[in-house]
Amino acid sequence: MTLSQKGLLSRYNNEMSEEQIQLNMQRYIQGDNEAFARLYEEFHPHVYAYLRKRMSRREEVDECFQLVWLKFHRSKEKYNPQYPLLAWLFVISKTTLIDYIRTKKPALSAQGFEFDQDETEIVLPSMENLTRDQEQAISLRYLSEESFEQIAVKLKTSPGNIRQLISRGLKILRKDHV
């Protein structure tokens, strides 16, 4: 029986504040399964979309998706609350996808999939210099590959403002990398 079938996921709002996310992660680390359900409800669409955009077969996406959440569970104690949970979850997603492609499916067609392992280690620490809106907009645009319009709806602002948030956030990231 899935979490949705148990009714655990339907009770929670998809728009948690950073404080709520951190509190739920802390509770999950301590063994609270409902805290995990809230985190899963918040982040599973982003993880699934990330994988779906990079893999062609749904069965492979589903298998890799499960592996991501398994790794998330197994490494929950390693989470550093200094960094955003979504960014950490995308690092897990990215490395899981790379491992999946390299080991289980060497002939898998990943659409436009090229990653440098060092890139993740550079981006994560520098995201702390972004505002929450910049971080969310950049994550939604480049990790979830959502349109400016979709991001604007989620962040309750205009697409023009989203473009500006992303532009300024990328400027900060570039400056931090130099």
C-alpha positions in Angstrom: 0.0 0.0 0.0 1.4 3.4 -1.0 1.5 6.5 1.1 -1.2 8.0 -1.1 -3.5 5.0 -0.5 -2.9 5.3 3.2 -4.2 8.8 3.0 -1.0 10.3 4.5 -0.1 12.5 1.6 -3.5 14.1 0.8 -3.6 16.0 4.1 -0.5 18.2 3.5 -0.1 21.4 1.6 2.5 21.5 -1.2 3.9 24.8 -0.2 6.0 24.4 2.9 8.2 27.1 4.2 11.9 26.5 4.6 11.4 26.3 8.4 8.7 23.6 7.9 10.9 21.7 5.6 13.8 21.7 8.1 11.5 20.8 10.9 10.0 17.9 9.0 13.5 16.7 8.0 14.6 16.8 11.6 11.5 14.8 12.6 12.0 12.3 9.8 15.6 11.8 10.9 14.2 11.0 14.3 11.9 8.4 12.8 8.6 10.3 12.2 7.0 8.6 9.1 4.4 11.4 8.7 7.2 13.9 8.4 8.6 11.8 5.6 5.1 11.8 4.0 5.0 15.6 4.1 8.5 15.8 2.6 7.7 13.3 -0.1 4.5 15.1 -1.0 6.4 18.4 -1.3 9.3 17.1 -3.4 8.3 14.0 -5.3 6.9 15.9 -8.3 10.2 17.7 -8.7 12.3 14.6 -8.5 10.0 12.7 -10.9 10.0 15.5 -13.4 13.8 15.8 -13.3 14.2 12.1 -14.0 11.4 12.0 -16.6 13.1 14.8 -18.7 16.3 12.8 -18.8 15.1 9.2 -19.4 13.0 7.9 -22.2 11.3 4.8 -20.8 8.7 5.2 -18.0 9.7 1.9 -16.3 13.3 3.1 -16.0 12.1 6.4 -14.7 10.0 4.7 -12.0 12.9 2.4 -11.1 15.3 5.2 -10.8 12.7 7.3 -8.9 12.4 4.5 -6.3 16.2 4.3 -6.0 16.4 8.1 -5.3 14.0 7.8 -2.4 15.8 4.7 -1.1 19.1 6.7 -1.1 17.3 9.6 0.5 16.1 7.4 3.3 19.5 5.6 3.8 21.4 8.9 3.9 19.0 11.1 5.8 21.4 11.4 8.8 24.0 12.9 6.4 21.8 15.8 5.5 23.4 19.2 6.3 20.6 21.7 7.2 23.0 24.5 6.1 21.9 23.7 2.5 18.4 23.6 1.0 16.8 20.2 1.1 15.6 20.4 -2.5 19.2 21.0 -3.7 20.4 18.0 -1.7 17.6 15.9 -3.1 18.6 16.9 -6.6 22.2 15.9 -5.9 20.9 12.5 -4.8 18.7 12.4 -7.9 21.5 13.3 -10.2 24.0 10.8 -8.8 21.4 8.1 -8.7 20.6 8.7 -12.4 24.3 8.7 -13.3 24.8 5.4 -11.4 21.7 3.9 -12.9 22.9 4.8 -16.4 26.5 3.6 -15.9 25.7 0.3 -14.1 22.3 -1.0 -14.8 21.5 0.3 -18.3 24.7 1.2 -20.2 22.6 1.5 -23.4 20.0 3.7 -21.8 19.2 6.8 -23.9 19.4 9.8 -21.6 18.3 12.9 -23.3 21.0 15.5 -23.2 22.6 14.0 -20.2 26.1 15.3 -19.4 27.2 16.0 -15.8 30.4 16.9 -14.2 30.6 15.6 -10.6 32.4 18.7 -9.4 29.6 20.9 -10.7 27.3 19.8 -7.9 29.9 20.4 -5.2 30.4 23.9 -6.4 26.7 24.9 -6.9 25.4 23.7 -3.5 27.5 25.9 -1.2 27.1 29.0 -3.4 23.3 28.7 -3.3 23.3 29.9 0.3 24.0 33.4 -1.1 20.7 33.4 -3.0 17.4 34.7 -1.7 14.8 32.0 -1.1 12.9 33.1 -4.2 16.0 33.1 -6.4 16.9 29.6 -5.1 13.4 28.3 -5.8 13.2 29.9 -9.2 16.5 28.6 -10.3 15.8 25.1 -9.0 12.4 25.0 -10.7 13.8 26.3 -14.0 17.0 24.3 -14.3 16.4 21.2 -12.2 12.7 20.7 -12.7 12.8 22.4 -16.1 9.6 24.3 -15.6 8.6 27.3 -17.8 8.7 30.8 -16.5 4.9 30.9 -16.4 4.7 27.7 -14.3 7.3 29.1 -11.9 5.4 32.4 -11.7 2.2 30.6 -10.7 4.0 28.6 -8.0 5.8 31.7 -6.6 2.8 33.9 -7.0 4.5 36.5 -9.2 4.8 37.5 -12.8 6.9 35.6 -15.4 8.9 38.8 -15.9 9.8 38.9 -12.2 10.8 35.2 -12.4 13.2 36.0 -15.3 14.7 38.8 -13.2 15.0 36.5 -10.1 16.8 33.9 -12.2 19.0 36.4 -14.0 20.1 38.0 -10.7 20.5 34.6 -9.0 22.7 33.2 -11.8 24.8 36.4 -11.6 25.4 35.7 -8.0 26.3 32.0 -8.7 28.7 33.0 -11.5 30.4 35.6 -9.2 30.8 33.0 -6.4 32.4 30.5 -8.9 35.1 32.9 -10.0 
